[in-house]
Amino acid sequence: MTGGAQRLGLGTVQWGMPYGITNRSGMATPETVVKLLARARQTGVGLLDTAWTYGDAERVLGEQGALANGFSIVTKTRPLKGLDLSPAESAKLVEEAFHDSLARLRGWAAYGLLVHHADDLLGPSGDALWVLMQKLRSQGLVEKIGCSLYDPQQFFLLEQRYALELVQLPYNIYDQRYVTSGMAARTRSSGVEVHVRSAFLQGILLSEPARLPPHFAGVREHHAALWAQHEASGLSPLQAALGFCLACPDIDKVIVGCEQPEQWEGILEAAQATVSPESLRSLGRFAIHDEAVINPSRWK
């Protein structure tokens, strides 16, 4: 793997709200956030990922002076689902929410702005939203614009309409669609910056087979086989899950979330571990194609 900790980004959803099916410690305290950010600076991790919908996360980052301390921040637009608005009204609402985000972040500009749900860009307000995003970029309020995706098919639809500069989508040992769909090759050829999330599938990939939530009973044997592969390769589940993502050269940043300093130290250590390419290639056979397993929005 290449890049180590410098290719990581810190996700902040756990800093603004309790999040994650395997999260047992709840939301990170302000004191913990201070420690996490300080360690990130020490190790060269310079990107933070947040969103308008992440509870108090933007406010917490602003209070900690994240932008003033040199971090690059990617945030996301206010979602439009369920709102009966014209395209012009939608764009106005999103613009106001973005300025609110900057106010909470206590900064004048963000590195990236992603439409939080691809359906907002694919829907009737898409063109108006994209014009707004371009305006914000031309004003110097954001450097790169793009979209947060749930699957590669959304990317292939969007790229026909918009010149995406930055995308974020899930990628992990079980969800390998970014590569298998051909999207990785496409983003490489078009120069789109790619951030991947869900490297640990909300902690499922780090959970012992016997401790999987009931929803995953159908893949318990598959999960046990993955853990047996880790043991045979001499890898911890964390080293394998993170190494699998970092080994993909078409990924610019791997966004990881944590709510405790001990978790962050483990991630940083795993990012620097030397993992044989053969061990990582062997993980390709563990891909799962059932969205009920790999898509958290489908979890019960």
C-alpha positions in Angstrom: 0.0 0.0 0.0 1.2 3.6 -0.6 0.6 6.9 1.1 -0.1 5.5 4.5 -1.7 8.0 6.9 -1.4 10.9 4.4 -4.1 9.2 2.2 -6.5 9.1 5.1 -9.3 11.6 5.8 -11.2 11.8 9.1 -14.9 11.5 9.0 -16.7 13.5 11.5 -20.3 12.2 11.7 -19.5 10.6 15.1 -18.4 14.0 16.4 -21.9 15.5 15.8 -24.2 12.6 16.6 -24.2 8.9 17.6 -23.6 6.9 14.5 -22.7 3.4 13.4 -24.4 0.0 13.9 -21.4 -1.2 15.9 -20.8 2.1 17.8 -20.9 1.4 21.5 -19.4 4.6 22.8 -21.8 7.2 21.3 -20.7 10.6 20.2 -17.1 11.9 20.6 -16.7 14.5 23.4 -15.1 17.9 22.6 -12.0 16.8 24.6 -11.7 13.7 22.4 -12.1 15.7 19.3 -9.2 17.9 20.4 -7.0 14.8 20.8 -8.1 13.3 17.4 -7.3 16.5 15.5 -4.0 17.0 17.2 -2.9 13.5 16.3 -4.1 14.0 12.8 -1.9 17.1 12.4 1.1 15.2 13.8 0.7 12.4 11.3 -0.1 14.5 8.2 -3.8 13.7 7.9 -5.1 17.0 6.5 -8.6 16.2 5.3 -11.8 16.3 7.3 -15.2 15.1 5.9 -18.4 16.5 7.3 -21.9 17.5 6.3 -24.8 19.8 7.0 -26.8 16.8 8.3 -24.1 15.5 10.7 -25.7 17.0 13.8 -23.3 19.3 15.6 -20.2 18.2 13.6 -19.7 21.4 11.6 -20.1 23.5 14.8 -17.6 21.3 16.6 -15.0 21.7 13.8 -15.5 25.5 13.9 -15.1 25.6 17.7 -11.8 23.6 17.3 -10.5 26.0 14.6 -10.1 23.2 12.1 -9.9 25.5 9.1 -7.7 28.0 10.9 -5.3 25.1 11.8 -4.9 24.2 8.1 -7.3 21.3 7.6 -9.1 20.9 4.3 -12.8 20.3 4.8 -15.3 18.7 2.5 -18.9 19.3 3.4 -22.2 18.4 1.8 -25.4 20.1 0.7 -28.7 20.2 2.5 -30.8 17.3 1.1 -33.9 18.1 -0.8 -35.8 14.8 -0.4 -39.4 15.4 0.7 -39.4 19.1 -0.1 -41.9 20.4 -2.7 -39.7 23.2 -4.2 -39.1 24.6 -7.6 -35.5 24.3 -9.0 -34.9 28.0 -8.1 -36.2 27.5 -4.6 -34.1 24.4 -4.2 -31.0 26.2 -5.2 -31.7 29.1 -2.9 -32.2 26.7 0.1 -29.0 24.8 -0.6 -27.1 28.1 -1.0 -28.4 29.4 2.3 -27.5 26.1 4.0 -24.0 26.2 2.6 -23.4 29.7 4.0 -24.7 28.4 7.3 -22.2 25.6 7.1 -19.3 28.0 6.5 -20.6 30.1 9.5 -20.6 27.0 11.7 -17.1 26.0 10.4 -15.9 29.6 11.1 -14.3 29.9 7.8 -14.7 31.6 4.5 -14.2 28.6 2.1 -14.2 24.8 2.0 -12.1 22.5 0.0 -15.0 20.5 -1.4 -18.8 20.7 -1.6 -20.6 17.5 -2.5 -24.3 17.1 -3.2 -25.3 14.8 -0.4 -27.7 12.7 -2.4 -27.2 12.0 -6.0 -31.0 11.9 -6.6 -30.9 15.7 -5.9 -28.7 16.1 -9.0 -30.5 13.5 -11.0 -33.9 15.1 -10.3 -35.6 18.2 -11.7 -33.5 20.6 -9.6 -30.2 19.1 -10.8 -29.3 21.8 -13.3 -30.1 24.6 -10.9 -28.1 22.9 -8.2 -25.1 22.5 -10.5 -25.2 26.1 -11.6 -25.2 27.1 -8.0 -22.2 24.8 -7.2 -20.3 26.4 -10.1 -21.1 29.9 -8.8 -19.9 29.0 -5.3 -16.6 27.7 -6.9 -16.2 30.8 -9.0 -16.7 33.0 -5.9 -13.8 31.1 -4.3 -16.0 29.6 -1.6 -15.1 26.1 -2.5 -12.3 24.5 -4.5 -13.9 21.4 -5.9 -17.5 20.4 -6.5 -19.1 17.0 -6.9 -21.4 14.4 -5.4 -21.7 11.8 -2.7 -22.7 8.5 -4.2 -24.2 5.2 -3.0 -23.3 3.2 -6.1 -21.2 3.6 -9.2 -24.3 3.6 -11.5 -25.1 7.0 -10.1 -21.7 8.2 -11.3 -22.2 7.0 -14.8 -25.6 8.8 -15.0 -24.2 12.0 -13.5 -21.1 12.2 -15.6 -23.2 12.5 -18.7 -24.6 15.8 -17.4 -22.0 17.3 -15.2 -18.2 17.7 -15.0 -17.8 16.2 -11.5 -14.5 17.1 -9.9 -14.8 15.2 -6.6 -16.9 12.2 -5.7 -17.3 10.1 -2.6 -18.7 6.6 -2.4 -18.4 3.3 -0.4 -15.7 0.8 -1.0 -14.5 -2.1 1.1 -13.7 -5.8 1.0 -17.4 -6.7 0.7 -18.4 -3.7 -1.5 -16.0 -3.7 -4.4 -18.3 -2.0 -7.0 -16.1 1.0 -7.4 -13.5 -1.2 -9.2 -15.6 -4.0 -10.6 -18.1 -1.6 -12.3 -15.4 0.1 -14.3 -15.8 3.4 -12.4 -12.2 3.3 -11.1 -10.9 3.3 -14.6 -13.3 6.0 -15.6 -12.4 8.4 -12.8 -8.7 7.8 -13.5 -9.1 8.7 -17.1 -11.2 11.8 -16.4 -9.2 13.1 -13.5 -12.0 13.0 -10.9 -10.7 13.1 -7.3 -12.1 10.0 -5.4 -12.7 9.7 -1.7 -14.1 6.4 -0.4 -16.0 5.8 2.8 -17.3 2.7 4.6 -13.8 1.1 4.6 -14.9 -0.9 7.7 -18.6 -1.1 6.7 -19.6 0.7 9.9 -17.4 -1.7 11.9 -18.9 -4.9 10.5 -15.6 -5.9 8.9 -14.0 -5.5 12.3 -16.6 -7.6 14.2 -16.0 -11.2 15.2 -18.3 -13.6 13.3 -20.1 -14.6 16.5 -20.8 -10.9 17.3 -22.4 -9.9 14.0 -25.8 -8.2 14.4 -28.8 -10.4 13.6 -29.2 -8.7 10.2 -26.0 -10.4 9.0 -26.9 -13.9 10.0 -27.0 -15.0 6.3 -23.4 -14.1 5.7 -22.0 -15.3 9.1 -20.2 -18.2 7.4 -18.8 -15.9 4.7 -17.6 -13.6 7.4 -16.0 -16.4 9.3 -14.1 -17.4 6.1 -12.8 -13.9 5.8 -11.5 -13.9 9.3 -9.8 -17.3 8.7 -8.2 -15.7 5.6 -6.9 -12.9 7.9 -5.4 -15.4 10.3 -3.7 -17.3 7.5 -2.2 -14.1 6.1 -1.1 -12.9 9.5 -3.2 -9.7 9.3 -5.6 -8.1 11.8 -9.1 -7.4 10.5 -8.2 -3.7 10.7 -5.0 -4.0 8.7 -6.8 -6.1 6.0 -9.8 -3.7 5.7 -7.7 -0.5 5.6 -5.0 -2.1 3.5 -7.5 -3.3 0.9 -8.7 0.3 0.3 -5.2 1.9 0.4 -4.0 -0.7 -2.1 -6.3 0.7 -4.8 -4.3 3.3 -6.7 -7.4 5.0 -8.0 -8.4 6.2 -4.5 -7.2 9.6 -3.4 -8.5 9.5 0.2 -9.9 6.8 2.5 -12.3 8.5 4.9 -12.4 6.8 8.3 -14.5 7.6 11.3 -13.7 7.1 15.0 -14.9 8.4 18.3 -12.1 7.4 20.6 -8.3 8.1 20.5 -7.5 4.4 20.8 -9.4 3.7 17.6 -7.5 6.5 15.8 -4.2 5.1 17.0 -5.1 1.7 15.7 -6.1 3.1 12.3 -2.9 5.1 12.0 -0.8 2.1 12.9 -2.7 -0.1 10.4 -2.2 2.5 7.7 1.6 2.3 8.1 1.7 -1.5 8.2 3.4 -3.5 5.5 1.0 -5.8 3.8 1.9 -8.1 1.0 0.1 -7.5 -2.3 -0.7 -11.2 -2.5 -2.6 -11.0 0.8 -4.6 -8.1 -0.4 -5.4 -9.6 -3.8 -6.7 -12.7 -2.0 -9.4 -10.5 -0.5 -11.0 -9.9 -3.8 -12.9 -13.1 -3.7 -14.9 -12.0 -0.6 -17.0 -9.4 -2.5 -20.7 -9.5 -1.7 -23.3 -8.4 -4.2 -26.4 -8.3 -2.0 -27.3 -4.7 -1.3 -29.1 -5.8 1.9 -25.6 -6.5 3.2 -23.4 -3.8 1.7 -25.8 -0.9 1.7 -26.4 0.5 5.3 -29.6 2.1 4.2 -31.0 -1.4 3.6 -30.1 -2.6 7.1 -32.9 -3.5 9.5 
